[in-house]
Each structure stands twice: as structure tokens, then as C-alpha cells.
Amino acid sequence: MCRMCGRYATTRSAADLSALFESYDDTGGRVGADYNVAPTDPVPIVRMSTTRGGRTLSVARWGLVPSWAKDARGAARMINARAETVATTAAYARPFARRRCLVPADGWYEWVRGTGGARKQPYFMTPRDGGVLALAGIWSVWGDGPEPLLTCSMLTMAAVGDLALVHDRMPLLLTADRWDGWLAGGGDPADLLVPPGDETLAGIEIRPVGAAVGDVRNDGPELVSRVPAGPLGAPVEAPVELPLF
């Protein structure tokens, strides 16, 4: 299976996200619709601001760089943090304890290979009601210069429900009643890292989409449009190679 989660979509404006998450907009106009977010791209996140005393919408680079790292070259390999080890892994433990965030997303992509070696069919996991997902994330600041680099990772967990048909991992989804506890810092990892409930899972559509999303150069609403596809795991036509990140 492909890297999880290595591609997603976030298309709401900063004004819309600020209203939805009741947060101050600190993005400086840097939020734009992106239907094909890839590692190291700039993405909106919601975090707590110690100076403002509330939620702040910021722009971070996807791929966490620990504050103690010598350089930022390894960021593309640190886009995901496993929920099972996030509290104890050296690169993630401190951000998990003190610097947690929400990563707004319209949905995320995964690829499923058909039977008999057929090509991989991409799927877009997205709310059936057209809403916005809040993916659990962590953030860090790297560099001591006048413009330090704000970076983030999203947490993944073992897939549950029908999402396990697509991939063995999935993002940790947070419903609105869990936002405050997640953003506050501290807390018991066992309580923070529980999977979403059945109602949340039932609200996620597993939508087959076209192969164009496999190329990071492609962008636009057509990438999330439904295409004909057989049941999960059924054969699909001509082989195609996915690009490396």
C-alpha cells in the first residue's frame, strides 16, 4: 500500500476556516485552495496561541522538523506520526505533549490495487455532508532566524470500519467536542488517541476518483469528482505508476 497519509485536499478560505474553528487568522493571505496537497507543501493548521490566548489559524509546512534538527531535509519523511508511538518517539514526544494542532481537510486520498496486478484505483475519503474534517496534528518551530519555520505532522492510527478496506492506516479524526482537549496540551494519551465513533465513520464517503490525482502537478476540483469504479479490490484497467514524493 502507498504511504499513509501522503496526499489530501484543503480548499476552504482562511475566512471560512477562521469562522469554523473560531480562530484568529494569522495566515497573512497565504491560504489557497489546494486539491492535491503533497509533503512539504504549506498547509493551514489551527493551534493555540500563547500570546493571543486562543485558537490561531496559521500556515505550516507539512512535514515536521524537530527544533533540534540540524537541517530541514528530512521533513518529507515526517508527514505522519503514528498514534501508537507519538508520545514516546523522540521527534514527536515534545510536540505531542505541548504543541498539538488541528489540520483542516476536505478529505484525504489513498490508492487501492485491483486484483490480478491491475492498476491502483485512487479514493477520496471525505464527509458525505460536504463538511470539513479536523485531522489530529502536532507542530514545531525550527530555526532561530527572523522567520523560523513552522512545520507540522498529522497523526495516523489503525484503520477502523470500512476505511480498513482502503488502507490499514487512517488519520486520527477529531470531532468538535474533542478540539479543546486536543489543543490544550497535556492529558492522558489513552484518552486523546481514541478512534472516531461509528457515527463519524458512517459520515465518511469512500469516493473513487480519477488517476490525475497521482501527479502532484495536477490541481483543481475535478480531482475530487467521482468516477465509475467497481467494488473495492475489483480489477481496473491499464497499469499506471504513482509518482514518488
Residue, then its C-alpha position, 0 to 999 in steps of 0.5 A: m500500500c502507498r504511504m499513509c497519509g501522503r496526499y489530501a485536499t484543503t480548499r476552504s478560505a482562511a475566512d471560512l476556516s477562521a469562522l469554523f474553528e473560531s480562530y484568529d487568522d494569522t495566515g497573512g493571505r497565504v491560504g489557497a485552495d489546494y486539491n492535491v496537497a503533497p509533503t512539504d507543501p504549506v498547509p493551514i493548521v489551527r493551534m493555540s496561541t500563547t500570546r493571543g490566548g486562543r485558537t490561531l489559524s496559521v500556515a505550516r509546512w507539512g512535514l515536521v522538523p524537530s527544533w533540534a534538527k540540524d537541517a530541514r531535509g528530512a521533513a518529507r519523511m515526517i508527514n505522519a506520526r503514528a498514534e501508537t508511538v507519538a508520545t514516546t518517539a523522540a521527534y514527536a514526544r515534545p510536540f505531542a505533549r505541548r504543541r498539538c494542532l488541528v489540520p483542516a481537510d476536505g478529505w484525504y486520498e489513498w490508492v487501492r490495487g485491483t486484483g490480478g496486478a491491475r492498476k491502483q484505483p485512487y479514493f477520496m475519503t471525505p464527509r458525505d455532508g460536504g463538511v470539513l474534517a479536523l485531522a489530529g496534528i502536532w507542530s514545531v518551530w525550527g530555526d532561530g532566524p527572523e522567520p523560523l519555520l513552522t512545520c507540522s505532522m498529522l497523526t495516523m492510527a489503525a484503520v477502523g470500519d470500512l476505511a480498513l478496506v482502503h488502507d490499514r492506516m487512517p488519520l486520527l479524526l477529531t470531532a468538535d467536542r474533542w478540539d479543546g482537549w486536543l489543543a490544550g496540551g497535556g492529558d492522558p494519551a489513552d484518552l486523546l488517541v481514541p478512534p472516531g465513533d461509528e457515527t463519524l465513520a458512517g459520515i465518511e464517503i469512500r469516493p473513487v476518483g480519477a488517476a490525475v490525482g497521482d501527479v502532484r502537478n495536477d490541481g483543481p476540483e475535478l480531482v475530487s469528482r467521482v468516477p465509475a469504479g467497481p467494488l473495492g479490490a475489483p480489477v481496473e484497467a491499464p497499469v499506471e505508476l504513482p509518482l514518488f514524493 
